[in-house]
Amino acid sequence: MDTTTSQNSICSHHHSFALDNFFRRVVQSPKKILGPYLNKGDTVVDLGCGPGFFSLAMAELVGSSGSVFAVDLQRQMLDRVQAKLKKVKDTSALATITLQQCSADDIGLDKSIRADFVLAYYMVHETPDQGRIFQQVSTLLKPTGSFLMVEPPFHVNKEEFARTLGCAERAGLAIVDRPRRKGGRSALFTLRP
Ligand SMILES: C[S@@+](CC[C@H](N)C(=O)[O-])C[C@H]1O[C@@H](n2cnc3c(N)ncnc32)[C@H](O)[C@@H]1O
């Protein structure tokens, strides 16, 4: 086990309002954050999607020719994503969103899926074995794919984040950017050549 932090309590679905509300949209606009990384037709994964704050924006950005896999441990979080989707009047411009319930150490997606982009927003510090998650992200990515990880500074201090970055590098991921984020410590990775 390559565990780099002791913080691995799970954000309960009871707190999902805190993850999707007007104020967060103002401070962390999903389209502004993800726009630079996504293209029409892409296959993308929202790992630890929670109530889908990013998943729906991903579906819009990759469009109807793309695919979104929204993955979470908690069935109730996926139910919230589903409920949001039902409220969208016209889904014709959206990618299909596949909801996947996973276990703490297995993303659980079909092994044939290869992603152009994987997002793990405020999720990695909740996992009991970060190395295992990063290994799976490495396998999931296309050779040209990228992985954006953002961690909450109020749960993950600089030293812990540095250890997490080391863990990702040991799993075959290479840091290509450290985008500045409000409310986040972040890194963009590609596969190490
Ligand atoms: C703090 S929430 C963030 C949700 C979403 N990414 C966002 O930014 O709104 C963390 C989410 O990660 C999920 N999670 C925690 N550990 C996980 C794991 N090992 N695999 C998949 N999801 C996980 C939790 O159930 C929770 O929904």
Ligand as a Chemical Component Dictionary entry (heavy atoms), coordinates in Angstrom:
data_LIG
# 
_chem_comp.id                   LIG 
_chem_comp.type                 NON-POLYMER 
_chem_comp.pdbx_formal_charge   0 
_chem_comp.three_letter_code    LIG 
# 
loop_
_chem_comp_atom.comp_id 
_chem_comp_atom.atom_id 
_chem_comp_atom.alt_atom_id 
_chem_comp_atom.type_symbol 
_chem_comp_atom.charge 
_chem_comp_atom.model_Cartn_x 
_chem_comp_atom.model_Cartn_y 
_chem_comp_atom.model_Cartn_z 
_chem_comp_atom.pdbx_ordinal 
LIG C1  C1  C 0  -15.229 15.780 -1.571 1  
LIG S1  S1  S 1  -16.176 14.838 -2.676 2  
LIG C2  C2  C 0  -15.819 15.650 -4.227 3  
LIG C3  C3  C 0  -16.843 15.368 -5.287 4  
LIG C4  C4  C 0  -16.589 16.019 -6.652 5  
LIG N1  N1  N 0  -15.353 15.564 -7.243 6  
LIG C5  C5  C 0  -16.581 17.514 -6.515 7  
LIG O1  O1  O 0  -15.514 18.146 -6.576 8  
LIG O2  O2  O -1 -17.684 18.056 -6.360 9  
LIG C6  C6  C 0  -15.253 13.338 -2.813 10 
LIG C7  C7  C 0  -16.020 12.242 -3.539 11 
LIG O3  O3  O 0  -15.102 11.169 -3.790 12 
LIG C8  C8  C 0  -15.762 9.952  -3.534 13 
LIG N2  N2  N 0  -14.740 8.952  -3.230 14 
LIG C9  C9  C 0  -13.971 8.832  -2.131 15 
LIG N3  N3  N 0  -13.130 7.802  -2.247 16 
LIG C10 C10 C 0  -13.371 7.256  -3.458 17 
LIG C11 C11 C 0  -12.819 6.141  -4.171 18 
LIG N4  N4  N 0  -11.856 5.380  -3.653 19 
LIG N5  N5  N 0  -13.292 5.867  -5.405 20 
LIG C12 C12 C 0  -14.278 6.637  -5.935 21 
LIG N6  N6  N 0  -14.845 7.685  -5.297 22 
LIG C13 C13 C 0  -14.394 7.989  -4.095 23 
LIG C14 C14 C 0  -16.703 10.251 -2.370 24 
LIG O4  O4  O 0  -17.758 9.322  -2.296 25 
LIG C15 C15 C 0  -17.163 11.676 -2.715 26 
LIG O5  O5  O 0  -18.327 11.653 -3.505 27 
# 
loop_
_chem_comp_bond.comp_id 
_chem_comp_bond.atom_id_1 
_chem_comp_bond.atom_id_2 
_chem_comp_bond.value_order 
_chem_comp_bond.pdbx_ordinal 
LIG C1  S1  SING 1  
LIG S1  C2  SING 2  
LIG S1  C6  SING 3  
LIG C2  C3  SING 4  
LIG C3  C4  SING 5  
LIG C4  N1  SING 6  
LIG C4  C5  SING 7  
LIG C5  O1  DOUB 8  
LIG C5  O2  SING 9  
LIG C6  C7  SING 10 
LIG C7  O3  SING 11 
LIG C7  C15 SING 12 
LIG O3  C8  SING 13 
LIG C8  N2  SING 14 
LIG C8  C14 SING 15 
LIG N2  C9  SING 16 
LIG N2  C13 SING 17 
LIG C9  N3  DOUB 18 
LIG N3  C10 SING 19 
LIG C10 C11 SING 20 
LIG C10 C13 DOUB 21 
LIG C11 N4  SING 22 
LIG C11 N5  DOUB 23 
LIG N5  C12 SING 24 
LIG C12 N6  DOUB 25 
LIG N6  C13 SING 26 
LIG C14 O4  SING 27 
LIG C14 C15 SING 28 
LIG C15 O5  SING 29 
# 
